[in-house]
Amino acid sequence: MSEPGQQPPALIRDLFGWYSLTLLALGDRVGLVDALMLGPGTAPEIADRAGVDDRNTFEWLRALVAGGHATHSDGVFTVDPTSAFILGPQFPNDFRAVLAFTQQVPSVIEDVAEAMASGRGLAPGAYAGVSAAAGKVNAPTYRQALVDEWIAGVPGLADRLAAGGTVADIAAGGGEAAGLVATAFPQCRVHAYDIVDGGQSDLPGNVEFSQADAGSLPDDGPFDFIYVLDSFHHLGHPAPVLAGVRRNLAPGGTLMIVEANMSGHLDQDAADPFAVVVYACGLLYCLQESIAAGGAHSNADGSGWIEAALTDAGFTTITVSPSETGFAVITATVEQ
């Protein structure tokens, strides 16, 4: 045991974090996180709220107190306010989905190890549970920024969509972002594409979901607006993807690519405490899918390679706008 107030070595600290996140994920699955966040209570009271065994609840709560996510006084447990905020709906990312993602990674770790040794990458089919969780992580950010900041920041785009424009969502995942756009602009038509057929069943009626490879997009356009959110680095070699986008982009239409706001320079980016998350996700997930699709990029490579690919594809007006959400918003058009 370390002395009170003494900082443990980095590896030991990370071990503590693994245990803490695992117990939070477990508590989320059985309803204990929500039960604790309803307000202070004894272990039996919190167990009753969640419909979970008392003794197991007490053990879980003890661990949360030790991990700093709850406090204890005279048998009453109270959630830590900072942890409650991060686990709640106002946090910029869905941290419940982050917890689910961390628990899904072990299911692919052997495949990732083999892919690292062979250099062959992993196809999307290997990541069913991982991608389902990952697709929900950014949902709060998209609710906050996609329509009111990113789309609103492109002159004339919102008016065009409100008047009945056409939209393509590439690498749409479960369709969370497509649903947001379709709801904000009910007169527009949103065509969502993903290599895995897994659109949500509750999408608005003006969303059409199709299974398609981004490298060989069907010619369903013209589209007034095409976007790729936090996924362009997954799609392999950019040339065929952007060729398909150009074929389907309407005159005066806009392409938007949103990626992590990284510079691509290790010494600069590694100073950001969140960089370890970006690099780890890149190795475990993003890079493997990119390699399998014929590319070699991850979410940590910055926007320079995307700008170069857009130029090579014939896009002539390219802008990169950092967002306070932690993303870089890259927009591109083609001169008519």
FENDATA-V950619 format. One record per backbone hydrogen bond with DSSP energy under -1.0 kcal/mol. NH is the residue of the N-H (numbers start at 1). CO is the residue of the C=O. Records with the same first field share a line. If there is no record, write none. Layout:
NH: CO + CO
This chain:
6: 3
13: 9
14: 10
15: 11
16: 12
17: 13
18: 14
19: 15
20: 16
21: 17
22: 18
23: 19
24: 20
25: 21
26: 22
27: 23
28: 24
29: 25
30: 26
32: 27
33: 27
35: 31
36: 32
37: 33
39: 36
41: 77
46: 42
47: 43
48: 44
49: 45
50: 46
51: 47
52: 47
57: 53
58: 54
59: 55
60: 56
61: 57
62: 58
63: 59
64: 60
65: 61
66: 62
67: 63
68: 65
69: 64
70: 64
71: 78
73: 76
76: 73
77: 41
78: 71
80: 69
84: 80
85: 81
86: 82
87: 83
91: 88
94: 137
95: 93
98: 94
99: 95
100: 96
101: 97
102: 98
103: 99
104: 100
105: 101
107: 104
108: 105
112: 108
113: 109
114: 110
115: 111
116: 112
117: 113
118: 114
119: 115
122: 288
126: 123
127: 124
131: 127
132: 128
133: 129
134: 130
135: 131
136: 133
139: 136
142: 138
143: 139
144: 140
145: 141
146: 142
149: 145
150: 145
151: 146
152: 147
153: 149
154: 151
157: 154
160: 156
161: 157
162: 158
163: 159
164: 161
167: 189
168: 225
169: 191
170: 227
172: 193
175: 172
179: 175
180: 176
181: 177
182: 178
183: 179
184: 180
185: 181
188: 185
189: 165
190: 206
191: 167
192: 208
193: 169
194: 210
198: 196
200: 174
207: 204
208: 190
210: 192
212: 194
216: 213
220: 218
223: 248
224: 166
225: 166
226: 254
227: 168
228: 256
230: 258
234: 231
235: 232
242: 238
243: 239
244: 240
245: 241
246: 242
247: 243
248: 244
249: 245
250: 223
253: 250
254: 224
255: 332
256: 226
257: 330
258: 228
259: 328
261: 326
262: 260
269: 265
270: 266
272: 269
275: 272
278: 274
279: 275
280: 276
281: 277
282: 278
283: 279
284: 280
285: 281
286: 281
287: 282
289: 285
290: 286
291: 287
292: 288
293: 289
294: 291
295: 290
301: 298
307: 303
308: 304
309: 305
310: 306
311: 307
312: 308
313: 309
314: 311
315: 310
316: 333
317: 333
319: 331
321: 329
323: 327
326: 323
328: 259
329: 321
330: 257
331: 319
332: 255
333: 317
